[in-house]
């Protein structure tokens, strides 16, 4: 009996991979999103298993080639300077979040420097003024960093996670130091840091 050809990894599968990492922070939001995609919990686990196998495969493709094979050609390519480094930014649409794009920043040697969700060019993000405006799944890293500058980047708890430390007022005007946790660049949670 001939070996069965595995089903191709699709953009739907990729969205399930993004959600899988977010489930640690927001299981209810992830479950709602998964249902909107018409996928079950087993589909999400299988997509994650297959993605991890692709990422860890010894003869696997590099990040940019892997994303192109799964998501197709990028919707946009832009040159971007970050400090002294000039990068190429590749952007793909993410149907689950129409106002966001999945961005891969490539270093001059073609290595993926960063992979996360960003606001789509021309899309308007939320008006972030107080900590109450920071709702899970509502904004991305650079929007929080700009709204509550100067935000300090902190080490994330996993490769697809980022953290920011910043000062923000609540609706009563009381300012506290807070941390924001992001998965794949999308806000997951905000924590009030204890006063020292």
C-alpha positions as CSV (number, residue, x, y, z in Angstrom):
1,X,0.0,0.0,0.0
2,X,1.5,3.3,-1.0
3,X,2.3,5.9,1.7
4,X,-0.4,8.5,2.1
5,X,0.7,12.0,1.1
6,X,0.1,14.3,4.1
7,X,-2.5,17.1,3.6
8,X,-0.9,20.5,2.9
9,X,-0.5,22.9,5.8
10,X,-3.0,25.7,5.1
11,X,-3.5,29.3,6.3
12,X,-6.3,27.9,8.5
13,X,-3.8,25.5,10.1
14,X,-1.4,28.5,10.6
15,X,-4.1,30.5,12.4
16,X,-4.8,27.5,14.7
17,X,-1.0,27.5,15.5
18,X,-1.2,31.2,16.5
19,X,-4.2,30.5,18.6
20,X,-2.6,27.5,20.3
21,X,0.0,29.7,21.9
22,X,-2.6,32.2,23.0
23,X,-4.7,29.6,24.8
24,X,-2.4,29.7,27.8
25,X,-3.6,33.3,28.5
26,X,-7.1,33.5,27.1
27,X,-8.7,30.1,26.6
28,X,-12.2,31.5,26.2
29,X,-11.2,34.0,23.5
30,X,-9.2,31.2,21.7
31,X,-12.2,28.9,21.8
32,X,-14.5,31.6,20.3
33,X,-11.9,32.2,17.6
34,X,-11.5,28.5,16.9
35,X,-15.2,28.1,16.5
36,X,-15.3,31.1,14.0
37,X,-12.7,29.2,12.0
38,X,-14.9,26.1,12.1
39,X,-12.2,24.0,13.8
40,X,-12.2,21.7,16.8
41,X,-9.8,21.4,19.6
42,X,-8.3,18.3,18.0
43,X,-7.7,20.3,14.8
44,X,-5.8,22.9,16.8
45,X,-3.6,20.2,18.5
46,X,-2.9,18.5,15.1
47,X,-2.0,21.8,13.4
48,X,0.4,22.6,16.2
49,X,1.9,19.1,16.1
50,X,2.5,19.4,12.4
51,X,3.9,23.0,12.7
52,X,6.4,21.9,15.3
53,X,7.5,19.0,13.2
54,X,8.1,21.4,10.2
55,X,10.0,23.9,12.4
56,X,12.2,21.2,14.0
57,X,12.8,19.2,10.9
58,X,16.6,18.9,10.3
59,X,16.2,19.4,6.6
60,X,13.3,21.9,7.0
61,X,13.0,25.2,5.2
62,X,14.1,28.5,6.7
63,X,11.4,30.7,8.3
64,X,10.7,32.8,5.2
65,X,10.4,29.8,2.9
66,X,8.2,28.0,5.4
67,X,5.8,31.0,5.7
68,X,5.7,31.3,1.9
69,X,4.9,27.6,1.5
70,X,2.1,27.8,4.0
71,X,0.7,31.4,3.4
72,X,1.6,31.9,-0.2
73,X,3.3,35.0,-1.6
74,X,3.4,37.9,0.8
75,X,0.7,40.6,0.4
76,X,3.4,43.2,0.7
77,X,7.2,43.6,0.9
78,X,8.8,46.6,2.5
79,X,12.3,47.7,3.4
80,X,12.7,48.9,6.9
81,X,15.6,50.3,8.9
82,X,15.9,49.3,12.6
83,X,18.9,51.0,14.1
84,X,21.8,50.2,11.8
85,X,20.1,47.1,10.4
86,X,18.1,47.2,7.2
87,X,15.5,44.5,7.0
88,X,12.9,43.3,4.6
89,X,9.4,43.1,6.1
90,X,7.1,40.5,4.5
91,X,3.3,40.8,5.3
92,X,0.5,38.3,5.0
93,X,-3.2,38.7,5.8
94,X,-4.7,36.8,8.7
95,X,-8.4,36.3,8.0
96,X,-9.2,35.8,11.7
97,X,-8.0,39.4,12.4
98,X,-8.7,41.4,9.2
99,X,-7.0,44.5,10.5
100,X,-3.8,42.7,11.3
101,X,-1.0,41.2,9.2
102,X,1.5,38.5,10.1
103,X,5.0,40.1,9.6
104,X,8.3,38.4,9.2
105,X,11.4,40.7,9.4
106,X,14.3,39.3,7.4
107,X,17.9,40.3,8.1
108,X,20.2,41.1,5.1
109,X,21.3,37.4,5.1
110,X,17.7,36.2,4.8
111,X,17.4,34.9,8.3
112,X,14.1,35.7,10.1
113,X,14.8,38.3,12.7
114,X,11.2,38.6,14.0
115,X,7.8,37.0,13.4
116,X,4.6,38.5,14.8
117,X,1.3,40.2,14.2
118,X,1.2,43.9,13.4
119,X,-1.5,46.4,12.4
120,X,-2.2,46.3,8.7
121,X,-1.0,49.3,6.7
122,X,-3.8,51.9,6.7
123,X,-5.9,50.2,9.4
124,X,-6.7,52.1,12.5
125,X,-5.8,50.6,15.8
126,X,-7.6,51.2,19.1
127,X,-7.3,54.6,21.0
128,X,-5.1,53.6,23.9
129,X,-5.3,56.2,26.7
130,X,-5.8,54.3,29.9
131,X,-5.0,50.8,31.1
132,X,-8.7,49.9,30.7
133,X,-8.3,50.4,27.0
134,X,-5.8,47.5,26.9
135,X,-8.1,44.5,26.2
136,X,-6.8,41.1,25.1
137,X,-6.6,40.6,21.3
138,X,-7.2,44.4,20.8
139,X,-3.7,45.7,20.0
140,X,-0.1,44.8,19.1
141,X,3.3,45.4,20.7
142,X,4.2,48.7,18.9
143,X,0.8,50.3,19.6
144,X,1.2,49.7,23.3
145,X,4.8,50.9,23.2
146,X,3.8,54.1,21.4
147,X,0.8,54.8,23.6
148,X,2.6,54.4,26.9
149,X,6.1,55.6,26.0
150,X,8.7,55.1,27.2
151,X,7.9,51.3,27.4
152,X,10.7,49.0,28.3
153,X,10.9,45.6,26.5
154,X,11.3,42.6,28.8
155,X,12.2,39.1,28.0
156,X,9.2,37.0,27.0
157,X,8.4,33.6,28.5
158,X,8.7,31.7,25.2
159,X,10.0,32.3,21.7
160,X,6.7,33.6,20.4
161,X,6.1,35.8,23.5
162,X,7.0,39.4,24.3
163,X,6.6,41.6,27.3
164,X,6.6,45.4,27.9
165,X,6.9,47.3,31.1
166,X,5.3,50.7,31.2
167,X,3.5,53.3,33.3
168,X,-0.2,53.8,32.6
169,X,-3.1,55.6,34.3
170,X,-6.4,54.0,35.0
171,X,-9.7,55.9,34.4
172,X,-9.3,57.6,37.8
173,X,-6.0,59.0,36.7
174,X,-3.9,56.8,39.1
175,X,-0.6,55.8,37.5
176,X,0.8,52.4,38.1
177,X,3.7,50.4,36.6
178,X,2.4,47.5,34.5
179,X,3.5,44.7,32.3
180,X,1.8,43.7,29.1
181,X,2.1,40.1,27.8
182,X,1.9,39.5,24.0
183,X,1.8,36.2,22.1
184,X,2.8,36.4,18.4
185,X,2.7,40.2,19.0
186,X,-1.0,40.4,20.0
187,X,-1.9,41.6,23.5
188,X,-2.9,38.8,25.9
189,X,-2.9,40.3,29.4
190,X,-1.9,43.3,31.5
191,X,-0.6,42.9,35.0
192,X,-0.3,45.6,37.7
193,X,3.2,45.5,39.2
194,X,3.4,45.7,43.0
195,X,4.7,49.0,44.4
196,X,8.2,48.7,46.0
